[in-house]
Amino acid sequence: MIHLLRSRATKQQIEEMAEELGAYIKLAVDVRNGILAGGGALHADCEAVLFNEGSPQEDIWGADWIPSTRQIRYEALINIRPHQNNLSIEILDPSIRNRVKEIVKGLLEGV
C-alpha cells in the first residue's frame, strides 16, 4: 500500500507501506514541498502519487528506507536525470540528499 505523507507516519502506515517488500520501503520524496509517498513495488508508483498531488518531476527524488535500521538508501531509477546533472541512480547532489534525509527522518522516524 502506498501512503502519501504530509505529517509523521503512524506505526500502522509504516507497517502497511512495508507490506510489499518487507525489509524496506520504496519512497518518492518531494524536496520542495516536504512530502513523500511510500510503499508499493516501484519508486515510479510512489512518484505517480506525487504527480497526482501536483509535484513537478524535478522536485521528486527516489530513495529506500529500512525501518529496522532507519537507514536511507539514495538509489532509484527515477533519479537518473541528465537534465538535472544526475547521471546515476544515486542522488549525487549533497544538498538534495540532505533534504531527502531531513524529510524522511521527519516523516518516518520517531514512530
Buried (B, 14 or more C-beta within 10 A) or exposed (E): EBBBBEEEBEEEBBEBBBEBEEEBBBBBBBBEBBBBBBBBEBBBBBBBBBBEEEBEEEBBBBBBBEBEEEEBBBBBEBBEBEEBEBEEBBBBBEEBBEBBBEBBEBBBBEE
